[in-house]
Amino acid sequence: MSTAAPHEVVEHLLRLTAEGPSEAMAEVFAPDAVFEMPFLPPGVPAQKPGREAFRTHLREGAGIQKFDGVDNVRIHDTGDPEVIVAEYRLHGRVLAGGKRFAFDIVAFARVRDGLISWYRTYANPLDAAIAFGTAERLLSGLTTGPGAGAVGV
């Protein structure tokens, strides 16, 4: 059981992220942690729960991208002492072709006993689609997928 405060745990994760993706990032998560990315492109499966599934995700990510910096970090406490909101910009490059990217991210983290038990991250999916050359596929999925053309109230 760690005595690290939630903001210290998230700051540590962001330091690891700045040099990732790496499997070391998984060590900041609880064995049964839930990692959510609600704005995944159409057809991309949701992240499976658990540290080892996240480790696999990181290993696969390391084969397609390299992070080289995190800046514009703002960490906010919430009314729940376990929950932190982090805003940051992630810099990196796509390994195939070397295209640079910078993603603005907002993440919510629940930290218990010094480990992240829940992490929900939001980024603009169009930024990633442009960086990885999949913008046409993203737009096609948005216009032909379930609910395409529906108007919400």
CNS distance restraints for C-alpha pairs under 8 A (distance, minus, plus):
assign (resid   1 and name CA) (resid 113 and name CA) 5.11 0.50 0.50
assign (resid   1 and name CA) (resid 114 and name CA) 6.57 0.50 0.50
assign (resid   2 and name CA) (resid 113 and name CA) 5.26 0.50 0.50
assign (resid   2 and name CA) (resid 114 and name CA) 4.58 0.50 0.50
assign (resid   2 and name CA) (resid 115 and name CA) 7.79 0.50 0.50
assign (resid   3 and name CA) (resid 113 and name CA) 6.69 0.50 0.50
assign (resid   3 and name CA) (resid 114 and name CA) 6.07 0.50 0.50
assign (resid   4 and name CA) (resid   8 and name CA) 6.04 0.50 0.50
assign (resid   4 and name CA) (resid   9 and name CA) 6.37 0.50 0.50
assign (resid   4 and name CA) (resid 113 and name CA) 7.69 0.50 0.50
assign (resid   4 and name CA) (resid 114 and name CA) 5.24 0.50 0.50
assign (resid   5 and name CA) (resid   9 and name CA) 6.45 0.50 0.50
assign (resid   5 and name CA) (resid 114 and name CA) 6.86 0.50 0.50
assign (resid   6 and name CA) (resid  10 and name CA) 6.32 0.50 0.50
assign (resid   6 and name CA) (resid  81 and name CA) 7.85 0.50 0.50
assign (resid   6 and name CA) (resid  82 and name CA) 6.23 0.50 0.50
assign (resid   6 and name CA) (resid  83 and name CA) 7.17 0.50 0.50
assign (resid   6 and name CA) (resid  84 and name CA) 6.67 0.50 0.50
assign (resid   6 and name CA) (resid 110 and name CA) 7.58 0.50 0.50
assign (resid   6 and name CA) (resid 111 and name CA) 5.33 0.50 0.50
assign (resid   6 and name CA) (resid 112 and name CA) 7.70 0.50 0.50
assign (resid   6 and name CA) (resid 114 and name CA) 6.89 0.50 0.50
assign (resid   7 and name CA) (resid  11 and name CA) 6.03 0.50 0.50
assign (resid   7 and name CA) (resid  75 and name CA) 6.97 0.50 0.50
assign (resid   7 and name CA) (resid  77 and name CA) 7.76 0.50 0.50
assign (resid   7 and name CA) (resid  84 and name CA) 6.52 0.50 0.50
assign (resid   8 and name CA) (resid  12 and name CA) 6.12 0.50 0.50
assign (resid   9 and name CA) (resid  13 and name CA) 6.30 0.50 0.50
assign (resid   9 and name CA) (resid  28 and name CA) 7.24 0.50 0.50
assign (resid   9 and name CA) (resid 111 and name CA) 7.51 0.50 0.50
assign (resid   9 and name CA) (resid 114 and name CA) 6.47 0.50 0.50
assign (resid   9 and name CA) (resid 115 and name CA) 7.00 0.50 0.50
assign (resid   9 and name CA) (resid 116 and name CA) 7.58 0.50 0.50
assign (resid  10 and name CA) (resid  14 and name CA) 6.22 0.50 0.50
assign (resid  10 and name CA) (resid  84 and name CA) 7.89 0.50 0.50
assign (resid  10 and name CA) (resid  86 and name CA) 7.76 0.50 0.50
assign (resid  10 and name CA) (resid 109 and name CA) 7.58 0.50 0.50
assign (resid  11 and name CA) (resid  15 and name CA) 6.29 0.50 0.50
assign (resid  12 and name CA) (resid  16 and name CA) 6.37 0.50 0.50
assign (resid  13 and name CA) (resid  17 and name CA) 6.02 0.50 0.50
assign (resid  13 and name CA) (resid  25 and name CA) 6.28 0.50 0.50
assign (resid  13 and name CA) (resid  28 and name CA) 6.56 0.50 0.50
assign (resid  14 and name CA) (resid  18 and name CA) 6.13 0.50 0.50
assign (resid  14 and name CA) (resid  70 and name CA) 6.92 0.50 0.50
assign (resid  15 and name CA) (resid  19 and name CA) 7.21 0.50 0.50
assign (resid  15 and name CA) (resid  70 and name CA) 7.53 0.50 0.50
assign (resid  16 and name CA) (resid  20 and name CA) 6.26 0.50 0.50
assign (resid  16 and name CA) (resid  21 and name CA) 7.93 0.50 0.50
assign (resid  16 and name CA) (resid  22 and name CA) 7.64 0.50 0.50
assign (resid  16 and name CA) (resid  24 and name CA) 7.29 0.50 0.50
assign (resid  16 and name CA) (resid  25 and name CA) 5.96 0.50 0.50
assign (resid  17 and name CA) (resid  21 and name CA) 6.00 0.50 0.50
assign (resid  17 and name CA) (resid  22 and name CA) 7.53 0.50 0.50
assign (resid  17 and name CA) (resid  25 and name CA) 6.81 0.50 0.50
assign (resid  17 and name CA) (resid  67 and name CA) 7.00 0.50 0.50
assign (resid  17 and name CA) (resid  69 and name CA) 7.74 0.50 0.50
assign (resid  17 and name CA) (resid  70 and name CA) 7.37 0.50 0.50
assign (resid  18 and name CA) (resid  67 and name CA) 5.74 0.50 0.50
assign (resid  18 and name CA) (resid  68 and name CA) 5.30 0.50 0.50
assign (resid  18 and name CA) (resid  69 and name CA) 4.28 0.50 0.50
assign (resid  18 and name CA) (resid  70 and name CA) 5.09 0.50 0.50
assign (resid  18 and name CA) (resid  90 and name CA) 7.26 0.50 0.50
assign (resid  18 and name CA) (resid  91 and name CA) 7.74 0.50 0.50
assign (resid  19 and name CA) (resid  66 and name CA) 7.59 0.50 0.50
assign (resid  19 and name CA) (resid  67 and name CA) 5.51 0.50 0.50
assign (resid  19 and name CA) (resid  68 and name CA) 5.31 0.50 0.50
assign (resid  19 and name CA) (resid  69 and name CA) 6.66 0.50 0.50
assign (resid  20 and name CA) (resid  25 and name CA) 7.77 0.50 0.50
assign (resid  20 and name CA) (resid  62 and name CA) 7.14 0.50 0.50
assign (resid  20 and name CA) (resid  66 and name CA) 6.19 0.50 0.50
assign (resid  20 and name CA) (resid  67 and name CA) 5.16 0.50 0.50
assign (resid  20 and name CA) (resid  68 and name CA) 7.29 0.50 0.50
assign (resid  21 and name CA) (resid  25 and name CA) 7.36 0.50 0.50
assign (resid  21 and name CA) (resid  58 and name CA) 5.60 0.50 0.50
assign (resid  21 and name CA) (resid  59 and name CA) 7.32 0.50 0.50
assign (resid  21 and name CA) (resid  61 and name CA) 6.34 0.50 0.50
assign (resid  21 and name CA) (resid  62 and name CA) 5.29 0.50 0.50
assign (resid  21 and name CA) (resid  65 and name CA) 7.62 0.50 0.50
assign (resid  21 and name CA) (resid  66 and name CA) 6.45 0.50 0.50
assign (resid  21 and name CA) (resid  67 and name CA) 6.34 0.50 0.50
assign (resid  22 and name CA) (resid  26 and name CA) 7.91 0.50 0.50
assign (resid  22 and name CA) (resid  58 and name CA) 5.82 0.50 0.50
assign (resid  22 and name CA) (resid  59 and name CA) 6.51 0.50 0.50
assign (resid  22 and name CA) (resid  62 and name CA) 6.59 0.50 0.50
assign (resid  23 and name CA) (resid  27 and name CA) 7.57 0.50 0.50
assign (resid  23 and name CA) (resid  55 and name CA) 5.29 0.50 0.50
assign (resid  23 and name CA) (resid  56 and name CA) 7.81 0.50 0.50
assign (resid  23 and name CA) (resid  58 and name CA) 5.82 0.50 0.50
assign (resid  23 and name CA) (resid  59 and name CA) 6.18 0.50 0.50
assign (resid  24 and name CA) (resid  28 and name CA) 7.76 0.50 0.50
assign (resid  25 and name CA) (resid  29 and name CA) 7.74 0.50 0.50
assign (resid  25 and name CA) (resid  55 and name CA) 7.70 0.50 0.50
assign (resid  25 and name CA) (resid  58 and name CA) 7.91 0.50 0.50
assign (resid  26 and name CA) (resid  51 and name CA) 5.86 0.50 0.50
assign (resid  26 and name CA) (resid  52 and name CA) 7.49 0.50 0.50
assign (resid  26 and name CA) (resid  54 and name CA) 6.31 0.50 0.50
assign (resid  26 and name CA) (resid  55 and name CA) 5.34 0.50 0.50
assign (resid  26 and name CA) (resid  58 and name CA) 7.87 0.50 0.50
assign (resid  27 and name CA) (resid  51 and name CA) 7.54 0.50 0.50
assign (resid  28 and name CA) (resid 114 and name CA) 7.94 0.50 0.50
assign (resid  28 and name CA) (resid 115 and name CA) 5.41 0.50 0.50
assign (resid  28 and name CA) (resid 116 and name CA) 6.17 0.50 0.50
assign (resid  29 and name CA) (resid  33 and name CA) 5.99 0.50 0.50
assign (resid  29 and name CA) (resid  51 and name CA) 5.98 0.50 0.50
assign (resid  29 and name CA) (resid 115 and name CA) 5.07 0.50 0.50
assign (resid  29 and name CA) (resid 116 and name CA) 4.51 0.50 0.50
assign (resid  29 and name CA) (resid 117 and name CA) 6.13 0.50 0.50
assign (resid  30 and name CA) (resid  50 and name CA) 7.44 0.50 0.50
assign (resid  30 and name CA) (resid  51 and name CA) 6.25 0.50 0.50
assign (resid  30 and name CA) (resid 115 and name CA) 5.28 0.50 0.50
assign (resid  30 and name CA) (resid 116 and name CA) 5.69 0.50 0.50
assign (resid  30 and name CA) (resid 117 and name CA) 5.27 0.50 0.50
assign (resid  31 and name CA) (resid  50 and name CA) 5.47 0.50 0.50
assign (resid  31 and name CA) (resid  51 and name CA) 4.78 0.50 0.50
assign (resid  31 and name CA) (resid  52 and name CA) 7.30 0.50 0.50
assign (resid  32 and name CA) (resid  49 and name CA) 6.47 0.50 0.50
assign (resid  32 and name CA) (resid  50 and name CA) 4.25 0.50 0.50
assign (resid  32 and name CA) (resid  51 and name CA) 6.15 0.50 0.50
assign (resid  32 and name CA) (resid 117 and name CA) 6.95 0.50 0.50
assign (resid  33 and name CA) (resid  49 and name CA) 6.00 0.50 0.50
assign (resid  33 and name CA) (resid  50 and name CA) 4.78 0.50 0.50
assign (resid  33 and name CA) (resid  51 and name CA) 5.97 0.50 0.50
assign (resid  33 and name CA) (resid 116 and name CA) 6.70 0.50 0.50
assign (resid  33 and name CA) (resid 117 and name CA) 4.29 0.50 0.50
assign (resid  33 and name CA) (resid 118 and name CA) 5.46 0.50 0.50
assign (resid  33 and name CA) (resid 119 and name CA) 7.80 0.50 0.50
assign (resid  34 and name CA) (resid  48 and name CA) 7.62 0.50 0.50
assign (resid  34 and name CA) (resid  49 and name CA) 4.74 0.50 0.50
assign (resid  34 and name CA) (resid  50 and name CA) 6.09 0.50 0.50
assign (resid  34 and name CA) (resid 117 and name CA) 6.25 0.50 0.50
assign (resid  34 and name CA) (resid 118 and name CA) 4.71 0.50 0.50
assign (resid  34 and name CA) (resid 119 and name CA) 6.28 0.50 0.50
assign (resid  35 and name CA) (resid  47 and name CA) 6.37 0.50 0.50
assign (resid  35 and name CA) (resid  48 and name CA) 7.54 0.50 0.50
assign (resid  35 and name CA) (resid  49 and name CA) 6.35 0.50 0.50
assign (resid  35 and name CA) (resid  50 and name CA) 7.85 0.50 0.50
assign (resid  35 and name CA) (resid  54 and name CA) 7.45 0.50 0.50
assign (resid  35 and name CA) (resid 118 and name CA) 5.92 0.50 0.50
assign (resid  35 and name CA) (resid 119 and name CA) 4.83 0.50 0.50
assign (resid  35 and name CA) (resid 120 and name CA) 5.91 0.50 0.50
assign (resid  36 and name CA) (resid  46 and name CA) 7.27 0.50 0.50
assign (resid  36 and name CA) (resid  47 and name CA) 6.44 0.50 0.50
assign (resid  36 and name CA) (resid 118 and name CA) 7.88 0.50 0.50
assign (resid  36 and name CA) (resid 119 and name CA) 6.10 0.50 0.50
assign (resid  36 and name CA) (resid 120 and name CA) 4.49 0.50 0.50
assign (resid  36 and name CA) (resid 121 and name CA) 6.34 0.50 0.50
assign (resid  37 and name CA) (resid  46 and name CA) 7.15 0.50 0.50
assign (resid  37 and name CA) (resid  47 and name CA) 7.42 0.50 0.50
assign (resid  37 and name CA) (resid 120 and name CA) 5.85 0.50 0.50
assign (resid  37 and name CA) (resid 121 and name CA) 5.30 0.50 0.50
assign (resid  37 and name CA) (resid 122 and name CA) 6.30 0.50 0.50
assign (resid  38 and name CA) (resid 120 and name CA) 7.60 0.50 0.50
assign (resid  38 and name CA) (resid 121 and name CA) 7.42 0.50 0.50
assign (resid  38 and name CA) (resid 122 and name CA) 6.83 0.50 0.50
assign (resid  39 and name CA) (resid 122 and name CA) 6.54 0.50 0.50
assign (resid  39 and name CA) (resid 123 and name CA) 7.11 0.50 0.50
assign (resid  39 and name CA) (resid 124 and name CA) 7.43 0.50 0.50
assign (resid  39 and name CA) (resid 125 and name CA) 6.28 0.50 0.50
assign (resid  40 and name CA) (resid  44 and name CA) 6.19 0.50 0.50
assign (resid  40 and name CA) (resid  45 and name CA) 7.87 0.50 0.50
assign (resid  40 and name CA) (resid  46 and name CA) 7.52 0.50 0.50
assign (resid  40 and name CA) (resid 125 and name CA) 6.68 0.50 0.50
assign (resid  41 and name CA) (resid 125 and name CA) 6.50 0.50 0.50
assign (resid  41 and name CA) (resid 138 and name CA) 6.11 0.50 0.50
assign (resid  41 and name CA) (resid 141 and name CA) 7.84 0.50 0.50
assign (resid  42 and name CA) (resid 138 and name CA) 6.64 0.50 0.50
assign (resid  42 and name CA) (resid 141 and name CA) 5.55 0.50 0.50
assign (resid  42 and name CA) (resid 142 and name CA) 7.06 0.50 0.50
assign (resid  42 and name CA) (resid 145 and name CA) 7.43 0.50 0.50
assign (resid  43 and name CA) (resid 141 and name CA) 7.91 0.50 0.50
assign (resid  47 and name CA) (resid  53 and name CA) 7.60 0.50 0.50
assign (resid  47 and name CA) (resid  54 and name CA) 7.40 0.50 0.50
assign (resid  47 and name CA) (resid  57 and name CA) 7.83 0.50 0.50
assign (resid  48 and name CA) (resid  53 and name CA) 5.91 0.50 0.50
assign (resid  48 and name CA) (resid  54 and name CA) 7.37 0.50 0.50
assign (resid  49 and name CA) (resid  53 and name CA) 6.37 0.50 0.50
assign (resid  49 and name CA) (resid  54 and name CA) 7.33 0.50 0.50
assign (resid  50 and name CA) (resid  54 and name CA) 6.31 0.50 0.50
assign (resid  51 and name CA) (resid  55 and name CA) 6.06 0.50 0.50
assign (resid  52 and name CA) (resid  56 and name CA) 6.27 0.50 0.50
assign (resid  53 and name CA) (resid  57 and name CA) 6.28 0.50 0.50
assign (resid  54 and name CA) (resid  58 and name CA) 6.20 0.50 0.50
assign (resid  55 and name CA) (resid  59 and name CA) 6.18 0.50 0.50
assign (resid  56 and name CA) (resid  60 and name CA) 6.19 0.50 0.50
assign (resid  57 and name CA) (resid  61 and name CA) 6.06 0.50 0.50
assign (resid  58 and name CA) (resid  62 and name CA) 6.10 0.50 0.50
assign (resid  59 and name CA) (resid  63 and name CA) 6.85 0.50 0.50
assign (resid  60 and name CA) (resid  64 and name CA) 7.19 0.50 0.50
assign (resid  61 and name CA) (resid  65 and name CA) 6.04 0.50 0.50
assign (resid  62 and name CA) (resid  66 and name CA) 6.26 0.50 0.50
assign (resid  63 and name CA) (resid  95 and name CA) 7.52 0.50 0.50
assign (resid  64 and name CA) (resid  94 and name CA) 6.08 0.50 0.50
assign (resid  64 and name CA) (resid  95 and name CA) 5.32 0.50 0.50
assign (resid  64 and name CA) (resid  96 and name CA) 6.89 0.50 0.50
assign (resid  65 and name CA) (resid  92 and name CA) 7.09 0.50 0.50
assign (resid  65 and name CA) (resid  93 and name CA) 5.76 0.50 0.50
assign (resid  65 and name CA) (resid  94 and name CA) 4.53 0.50 0.50
assign (resid  65 and name CA) (resid  95 and name CA) 5.08 0.50 0.50
assign (resid  66 and name CA) (resid  92 and name CA) 5.44 0.50 0.50
assign (resid  66 and name CA) (resid  93 and name CA) 5.52 0.50 0.50
assign (resid  66 and name CA) (resid  94 and name CA) 6.61 0.50 0.50
assign (resid  66 and name CA) (resid  95 and name CA) 6.76 0.50 0.50
assign (resid  67 and name CA) (resid  90 and name CA) 7.17 0.50 0.50
assign (resid  67 and name CA) (resid  91 and name CA) 5.79 0.50 0.50
assign (resid  67 and name CA) (resid  92 and name CA) 4.01 0.50 0.50
assign (resid  67 and name CA) (resid  93 and name CA) 6.55 0.50 0.50
assign (resid  68 and name CA) (resid  90 and name CA) 7.96 0.50 0.50
assign (resid  68 and name CA) (resid  91 and name CA) 5.74 0.50 0.50
assign (resid  68 and name CA) (resid  92 and name CA) 5.09 0.50 0.50
assign (resid  68 and name CA) (resid  93 and name CA) 7.94 0.50 0.50
assign (resid  69 and name CA) (resid  90 and name CA) 6.05 0.50 0.50
assign (resid  69 and name CA) (resid  91 and name CA) 5.00 0.50 0.50
assign (resid  69 and name CA) (resid  92 and name CA) 6.79 0.50 0.50
assign (resid  70 and name CA) (resid  88 and name CA) 6.60 0.50 0.50
assign (resid  70 and name CA) (resid  89 and name CA) 5.54 0.50 0.50
assign (resid  70 and name CA) (resid  90 and name CA) 4.70 0.50 0.50
assign (resid  70 and name CA) (resid  91 and name CA) 6.08 0.50 0.50
assign (resid  71 and name CA) (resid  88 and name CA) 5.89 0.50 0.50
assign (resid  71 and name CA) (resid  89 and name CA) 5.33 0.50 0.50
assign (resid  71 and name CA) (resid  90 and name CA) 6.85 0.50 0.50
assign (resid  72 and name CA) (resid  87 and name CA) 7.36 0.50 0.50
assign (resid  72 and name CA) (resid  88 and name CA) 5.11 0.50 0.50
assign (resid  72 and name CA) (resid  89 and name CA) 5.82 0.50 0.50
assign (resid  73 and name CA) (resid  86 and name CA) 7.02 0.50 0.50
assign (resid  73 and name CA) (resid  87 and name CA) 5.58 0.50 0.50
assign (resid  73 and name CA) (resid  88 and name CA) 4.36 0.50 0.50
assign (resid  73 and name CA) (resid  89 and name CA) 7.07 0.50 0.50
assign (resid  74 and name CA) (resid  86 and name CA) 5.76 0.50 0.50
assign (resid  74 and name CA) (resid  87 and name CA) 5.12 0.50 0.50
assign (resid  74 and name CA) (resid  88 and name CA) 6.46 0.50 0.50
assign (resid  75 and name CA) (resid  84 and name CA) 6.87 0.50 0.50
assign (resid  75 and name CA) (resid  85 and name CA) 5.74 0.50 0.50
assign (resid  75 and name CA) (resid  86 and name CA) 4.42 0.50 0.50
assign (resid  75 and name CA) (resid  87 and name CA) 6.35 0.50 0.50
assign (resid  76 and name CA) (resid  84 and name CA) 5.82 0.50 0.50
assign (resid  76 and name CA) (resid  85 and name CA) 5.06 0.50 0.50
assign (resid  76 and name CA) (resid  86 and name CA) 6.28 0.50 0.50
assign (resid  77 and name CA) (resid  81 and name CA) 7.21 0.50 0.50
assign (resid  77 and name CA) (resid  83 and name CA) 6.87 0.50 0.50
assign (resid  77 and name CA) (resid  84 and name CA) 5.10 0.50 0.50
assign (resid  77 and name CA) (resid  85 and name CA) 6.54 0.50 0.50
assign (resid  78 and name CA) (resid  83 and name CA) 6.08 0.50 0.50
assign (resid  78 and name CA) (resid  84 and name CA) 6.11 0.50 0.50
assign (resid  78 and name CA) (resid  85 and name CA) 7.36 0.50 0.50
assign (resid  79 and name CA) (resid  83 and name CA) 7.86 0.50 0.50
assign (resid  82 and name CA) (resid 109 and name CA) 7.93 0.50 0.50
assign (resid  82 and name CA) (resid 110 and name CA) 5.25 0.50 0.50
assign (resid  82 and name CA) (resid 111 and name CA) 5.18 0.50 0.50
assign (resid  82 and name CA) (resid 112 and name CA) 6.46 0.50 0.50
assign (resid  83 and name CA) (resid 108 and name CA) 6.94 0.50 0.50
assign (resid  83 and name CA) (resid 109 and name CA) 5.50 0.50 0.50
assign (resid  83 and name CA) (resid 110 and name CA) 4.45 0.50 0.50
assign (resid  83 and name CA) (resid 111 and name CA) 6.45 0.50 0.50
assign (resid  84 and name CA) (resid 108 and name CA) 5.80 0.50 0.50
assign (resid  84 and name CA) (resid 109 and name CA) 5.28 0.50 0.50
assign (resid  84 and name CA) (resid 110 and name CA) 6.56 0.50 0.50
assign (resid  84 and name CA) (resid 111 and name CA) 7.95 0.50 0.50
assign (resid  85 and name CA) (resid 106 and name CA) 7.12 0.50 0.50
assign (resid  85 and name CA) (resid 107 and name CA) 5.71 0.50 0.50
assign (resid  85 and name CA) (resid 108 and name CA) 4.61 0.50 0.50
assign (resid  85 and name CA) (resid 109 and name CA) 6.45 0.50 0.50
assign (resid  86 and name CA) (resid 106 and name CA) 5.71 0.50 0.50
assign (resid  86 and name CA) (resid 107 and name CA) 5.15 0.50 0.50
assign (resid  86 and name CA) (resid 108 and name CA) 6.41 0.50 0.50
assign (resid  86 and name CA) (resid 109 and name CA) 7.96 0.50 0.50
assign (resid  87 and name CA) (resid 104 and name CA) 7.51 0.50 0.50
assign (resid  87 and name CA) (resid 105 and name CA) 5.74 0.50 0.50
assign (resid  87 and name CA) (resid 106 and name CA) 4.52 0.50 0.50
assign (resid  87 and name CA) (resid 107 and name CA) 6.46 0.50 0.50
assign (resid  88 and name CA) (resid 104 and name CA) 5.94 0.50 0.50
assign (resid  88 and name CA) (resid 105 and name CA) 5.41 0.50 0.50
assign (resid  88 and name CA) (resid 106 and name CA) 6.62 0.50 0.50
assign (resid  89 and name CA) (resid 102 and name CA) 6.32 0.50 0.50
assign (resid  89 and name CA) (resid 103 and name CA) 5.42 0.50 0.50
assign (resid  89 and name CA) (resid 104 and name CA) 4.40 0.50 0.50
assign (resid  89 and name CA) (resid 105 and name CA) 5.94 0.50 0.50
assign (resid  90 and name CA) (resid 102 and name CA) 5.39 0.50 0.50
assign (resid  90 and name CA) (resid 103 and name CA) 5.14 0.50 0.50
assign (resid  90 and name CA) (resid 104 and name CA) 6.47 0.50 0.50
assign (resid  90 and name CA) (resid 105 and name CA) 7.28 0.50 0.50
assign (resid  91 and name CA) (resid 100 and name CA) 7.56 0.50 0.50
assign (resid  91 and name CA) (resid 101 and name CA) 5.76 0.50 0.50
assign (resid  91 and name CA) (resid 102 and name CA) 4.39 0.50 0.50
assign (resid  91 and name CA) (resid 103 and name CA) 6.61 0.50 0.50
assign (resid  92 and name CA) (resid 100 and name CA) 5.76 0.50 0.50
assign (resid  92 and name CA) (resid 101 and name CA) 5.40 0.50 0.50
assign (resid  92 and name CA) (resid 102 and name CA) 6.51 0.50 0.50
assign (resid  93 and name CA) (resid  98 and name CA) 5.59 0.50 0.50
assign (resid  93 and name CA) (resid  99 and name CA) 5.30 0.50 0.50
assign (resid  93 and name CA) (resid 100 and name CA) 4.15 0.50 0.50
assign (resid  93 and name CA) (resid 101 and name CA) 5.63 0.50 0.50
assign (resid  94 and name CA) (resid  98 and name CA) 5.06 0.50 0.50
assign (resid  94 and name CA) (resid  99 and name CA) 5.20 0.50 0.50
assign (resid  94 and name CA) (resid 100 and name CA) 6.43 0.50 0.50
assign (resid  94 and name CA) (resid 101 and name CA) 7.63 0.50 0.50
assign (resid  94 and name CA) (resid 131 and name CA) 7.10 0.50 0.50
assign (resid  94 and name CA) (resid 132 and name CA) 6.74 0.50 0.50
assign (resid  95 and name CA) (resid  99 and name CA) 7.50 0.50 0.50
assign (resid  99 and name CA) (resid 131 and name CA) 6.54 0.50 0.50
assign (resid  99 and name CA) (resid 132 and name CA) 7.99 0.50 0.50
assign (resid 100 and name CA) (resid 131 and name CA) 7.17 0.50 0.50
assign (resid 101 and name CA) (resid 127 and name CA) 7.97 0.50 0.50
assign (resid 101 and name CA) (resid 128 and name CA) 7.96 0.50 0.50
assign (resid 101 and name CA) (resid 131 and name CA) 6.05 0.50 0.50
assign (resid 103 and name CA) (resid 123 and name CA) 6.70 0.50 0.50
assign (resid 103 and name CA) (resid 124 and name CA) 7.45 0.50 0.50
assign (resid 103 and name CA) (resid 127 and name CA) 6.67 0.50 0.50
assign (resid 103 and name CA) (resid 128 and name CA) 7.56 0.50 0.50
assign (resid 104 and name CA) (resid 123 and name CA) 6.07 0.50 0.50
assign (resid 104 and name CA) (resid 124 and name CA) 7.42 0.50 0.50
assign (resid 105 and name CA) (resid 121 and name CA) 6.82 0.50 0.50
assign (resid 105 and name CA) (resid 122 and name CA) 5.62 0.50 0.50
assign (resid 105 and name CA) (resid 123 and name CA) 4.79 0.50 0.50
assign (resid 105 and name CA) (resid 124 and name CA) 7.85 0.50 0.50
assign (resid 106 and name CA) (resid 121 and name CA) 5.82 0.50 0.50
assign (resid 106 and name CA) (resid 122 and name CA) 5.22 0.50 0.50
assign (resid 106 and name CA) (resid 123 and name CA) 6.70 0.50 0.50
assign (resid 107 and name CA) (resid 119 and name CA) 6.83 0.50 0.50
assign (resid 107 and name CA) (resid 120 and name CA) 5.51 0.50 0.50
assign (resid 107 and name CA) (resid 121 and name CA) 4.17 0.50 0.50
assign (resid 107 and name CA) (resid 122 and name CA) 6.10 0.50 0.50
assign (resid 108 and name CA) (resid 118 and name CA) 7.90 0.50 0.50
assign (resid 108 and name CA) (resid 119 and name CA) 5.63 0.50 0.50
assign (resid 108 and name CA) (resid 120 and name CA) 5.17 0.50 0.50
assign (resid 108 and name CA) (resid 121 and name CA) 6.41 0.50 0.50
assign (resid 109 and name CA) (resid 116 and name CA) 6.49 0.50 0.50
assign (resid 109 and name CA) (resid 117 and name CA) 7.56 0.50 0.50
assign (resid 109 and name CA) (resid 118 and name CA) 5.59 0.50 0.50
assign (resid 109 and name CA) (resid 119 and name CA) 4.51 0.50 0.50
assign (resid 109 and name CA) (resid 120 and name CA) 6.59 0.50 0.50
assign (resid 110 and name CA) (resid 116 and name CA) 5.70 0.50 0.50
assign (resid 110 and name CA) (resid 117 and name CA) 5.68 0.50 0.50
assign (resid 110 and name CA) (resid 118 and name CA) 5.09 0.50 0.50
assign (resid 110 and name CA) (resid 119 and name CA) 6.58 0.50 0.50
assign (resid 111 and name CA) (resid 115 and name CA) 5.36 0.50 0.50
assign (resid 111 and name CA) (resid 116 and name CA) 4.34 0.50 0.50
assign (resid 111 and name CA) (resid 117 and name CA) 5.76 0.50 0.50
assign (resid 111 and name CA) (resid 118 and name CA) 7.31 0.50 0.50
assign (resid 112 and name CA) (resid 116 and name CA) 6.36 0.50 0.50
assign (resid 112 and name CA) (resid 117 and name CA) 6.48 0.50 0.50
assign (resid 123 and name CA) (resid 127 and name CA) 7.96 0.50 0.50
assign (resid 124 and name CA) (resid 128 and name CA) 7.16 0.50 0.50
assign (resid 125 and name CA) (resid 129 and name CA) 6.19 0.50 0.50
assign (resid 126 and name CA) (resid 130 and name CA) 6.08 0.50 0.50
assign (resid 126 and name CA) (resid 135 and name CA) 6.63 0.50 0.50
assign (resid 126 and name CA) (resid 138 and name CA) 7.61 0.50 0.50
assign (resid 127 and name CA) (resid 131 and name CA) 6.25 0.50 0.50
assign (resid 128 and name CA) (resid 132 and name CA) 6.02 0.50 0.50
assign (resid 129 and name CA) (resid 133 and name CA) 5.74 0.50 0.50
assign (resid 129 and name CA) (resid 134 and name CA) 4.60 0.50 0.50
assign (resid 129 and name CA) (resid 135 and name CA) 4.51 0.50 0.50
assign (resid 129 and name CA) (resid 138 and name CA) 6.73 0.50 0.50
assign (resid 130 and name CA) (resid 134 and name CA) 6.21 0.50 0.50
assign (resid 130 and name CA) (resid 135 and name CA) 5.32 0.50 0.50
assign (resid 134 and name CA) (resid 138 and name CA) 6.25 0.50 0.50
assign (resid 135 and name CA) (resid 139 and name CA) 6.14 0.50 0.50
assign (resid 136 and name CA) (resid 140 and name CA) 6.01 0.50 0.50
assign (resid 137 and name CA) (resid 141 and name CA) 6.07 0.50 0.50
assign (resid 138 and name CA) (resid 142 and name CA) 6.26 0.50 0.50
assign (resid 139 and name CA) (resid 143 and name CA) 6.29 0.50 0.50
assign (resid 140 and name CA) (resid 144 and name CA) 5.99 0.50 0.50
assign (resid 140 and name CA) (resid 145 and name CA) 7.91 0.50 0.50
assign (resid 141 and name CA) (resid 145 and name CA) 5.15 0.50 0.50
assign (resid 142 and name CA) (resid 148 and name CA) 6.24 0.50 0.50
assign (resid 143 and name CA) (resid 148 and name CA) 5.00 0.50 0.50
assign (resid 143 and name CA) (resid 149 and name CA) 6.75 0.50 0.50
assign (resid 144 and name CA) (resid 148 and name CA) 5.60 0.50 0.50
